[in-house]
Amino acid sequence: MIVLSAETIDLSRLPAPDAIEPLDYGTLQSAFMERFIAVWAAARAIDPSLPQYDVQTLETDPAVITSEAWSYLRLLDRARVNDAVRAVLAPLAKGDDLDNVVARVNIARLAVIPATESIPAVMESDERLLLRYLLAFSRPAAGTRERYLFEAYTALPILHHAAVNGRAVHGRRGDIDIVLAGPDGRDLTDEEMFTVSDRLLAEDVKPEAVSVICLRAQRRLYDFAGALVVAKGPDLTAVTSEAEARIRASAKERMKIGDFVPVNSLAGAAYGPGVLRASATAPATDVSANPYAIPILRNVALDAEAQT
């Protein structure tokens, strides 16, 4: 999910354009049969010797069989048009299509882990590439939040998250704190910190009268404990494992600098197939937000019991 700031639209909630047509095989087949019946009636008006067509309900009728083949091909055609529209829209483009979209602002996909003789390179994800593309529109302006973020993510492709804290956060005039978190929220190494800092201190990135400091995000570790009531029938271990995976996925969505974690959101994430009730026993309160910290879920302990 791409969300740049409170003032920036959330692209994951952006509706698909009207140019992308909903696909419905049944509608296409019905339209074919309606048109066929109308054309056949017109042909009979010209040539009354033609038989009346009244077997459209028979699946073995040649016209019905033809309509099925025609409708399937038309469905493929329309799906291809939908894919072509998605390919040129940044929020919907994927893979090579997204590479071509972002190239319009001179952005290329980065190698997160360079290739070796035996292992191919691990490339930047679509989500991160899209984020850098959106940030790039503020690239010409030195000292903007978006410029700092663009340069940070470009300098260190493995960067998990970055935040820009200015006077509104810390109260100091002329100071910018760039808070950084590595993969899975780990601390960045000294070398990684230097790589980002060196890029952000470039004269075309940082205004001359501004002080920019790169800081490691404070790792705010927390554990989750809860109870599940599982329906009769499903394997208790499997249902519990799936619930834990959903909880971890929910926590990962909020593993961002300055984000907070409502305990109820984690308990709610536990619900899924086979889970009748879910409740949280720890943490006792929500994990509060801190502009210099990143919340990281460590352990998950679920006490599951079958419905009695």
C-alpha positions, -999 to 999 in steps of 0.1 A, spaced: 0 0 0 15 34 -10 7 62 13 31 92 13 15 115 38 -18 125 53 -23 149 24 -15 123 -3 -41 100 -18 -39 64 -9 -34 47 -43 -46 14 -30 -81 30 -26 -81 46 -60 -110 32 -80 -102 16 -114 -109 39 -143 -142 34 -163 -120 23 -193 -115 -10 -175 -147 -29 -182 -162 -55 -159 -161 -89 -176 -192 -110 -177 -193 -141 -200 -231 -145 -195 -238 -109 -207 -218 -114 -238 -235 -147 -247 -270 -132 -240 -262 -103 -263 -251 -127 -290 -283 -147 -288 -305 -116 -288 -287 -103 -319 -288 -136 -336 -326 -140 -330 -332 -104 -343 -311 -110 -375 -327 -144 -381 -362 -128 -378 -352 -101 -403 -339 -128 -427 -372 -147 -424 -391 -115 -432 -372 -115 -465 -373 -152 -471 -403 -168 -454 -391 -203 -464 -365 -201 -436 -376 -221 -405 -386 -203 -373 -359 -202 -347 -372 -213 -314 -346 -237 -299 -324 -211 -282 -328 -229 -249 -312 -261 -262 -275 -263 -253 -269 -286 -283 -283 -261 -309 -255 -249 -333 -263 -213 -327 -260 -217 -290 -227 -236 -293 -215 -208 -317 -225 -182 -291 -203 -199 -265 -172 -199 -287 -178 -163 -298 -185 -151 -262 -153 -167 -250 -132 -151 -276 -149 -117 -270 -141 -121 -233 -104 -126 -241 -104 -96 -263 -119 -74 -236 -96 -88 -210 -67 -79 -233 -80 -43 -236 -83 -41 -198 -47 -53 -194 -36 -27 -219 -52 1 -199 -37 -11 -167 -2 -13 -183 -1 25 -189 -14 36 -155 11 38 -127 -12 26 -98 -21 -5 -118 9 -13 -139 31 -43 -128 65 -57 -138 79 -46 -171 48 -24 -177 56 -4 -146 93 -2 -157 81 16 -188 58 39 -170 84 52 -145 110 56 -173 91 87 -184 107 105 -154 141 88 -158 136 62 -131 148 27 -134 142 -4 -112 171 -9 -87 189 -41 -78 183 -48 -41 209 -76 -42 233 -77 -71 235 -108 -93 263 -133 -89 276 -159 -113 251 -184 -101 223 -163 -86 202 -137 -104 198 -103 -89 170 -95 -65 152 -65 -80 133 -37 -64 96 -46 -58 68 -30 -77 55 -12 -46 89 4 -38 94 14 -75 60 30 -76 68 49 -44 100 63 -58 82 72 -90 57 93 -70 84 109 -49 103 118 -81 79 145 -90 93 166 -62 129 157 -72 137 191 -88 131 208 -54 159 205 -29 149 202 7 114 188 3 102 158 22 96 139 -10 131 147 -23 148 134 9 127 102 8 134 97 -29 171 100 -24 171 77 7 152 49 -11 174 53 -42 206 53 -23 198 22 -3 173 -1 -21 170 -25 9 157 3 31 125 -8 47 111 27 58 122 63 61 106 93 78 114 130 76 110 149 109 112 187 108 104 216 131 68 206 134 80 174 151 111 183 171 107 221 174 142 230 162 146 256 134 167 246 104 171 209 114 159 179 95 160 144 111 159 116 86 149 84 105 158 51 89 149 15 94 164 -15 76 148 -47 64 123 -61 89 129 -31 110 165 -40 118 191 -13 126 211 -1 96 249 -8 97 273 21 98 281 16 61 244 17 52 239 48 73 268 65 55 255 55 21 222 73 28 237 102 46 262 108 18 234 111 -7 212 133 14 240 158 21 247 164 -16 244 200 -25 216 195 -50 196 177 -23 201 196 9 196 234 10 228 252 22 212 267 54 197 234 66 212 207 88 203 172 79 210 143 103 204 106 96 192 86 126 184 49 132 148 43 141 142 32 176 131 -4 175 99 -7 196 95 -44 201 63 -59 214 47 -93 218 12 -103 211 -8 -129 231 -44 -139 226 -70 -166 228 -89 -183 200 -121 -203 200 -120 -227 170 -150 -244 154 -154 -281 157 -138 -300 128 -108 -281 115 -74 -290 127 -66 -268 158 -29 -265 149 -35 -255 113 -62 -229 122 -39 -214 149 -10 -212 125 -32 -194 99 -44 -170 125 -8 -162 136 1 -156 99 -27 -131 96 -17 -113 128 19 -110 116 7 -97 82 -14 -71 100 15 -61 122 38 -58 92 14 -33 75 20 -11 105 57 -16 108 65 19 97 83 47 115 58 69 134 29 44 131 9 30 160 -6 -5 165 -41 -9 180 -43 -41 199 -78 -47 186 -65 -46 150 -42 -76 157 -70 -95 175 -93 -87 146 -67 -100 121 -68 -134 138 -103 -140 124 -106 -162 95 -118 -197 84 -125 -218 115 -120 -190 141 -152 -182 160 -138 -158 186 -105 -140 190 -93 -118 219 -61 -102 230 -44 -105 264 -12 -87 255 -1 -60 250 -23 -44 276 -25 -12 257 -21 0 221 15 4 209 17 42 207 32 62 178 66 78 180 80 98 151 115 83 159 104 47 165 92 17 145 68 -9 161 81 -44 155 61 -75 164 84 -101 180 65 -131 194 29 -143 189 14 -167 215 -21 -180 208 -41 -201 233 -65 -220 211 -94 -242 222 -120 -261 202 -157 -251 206 -174 -271 232 
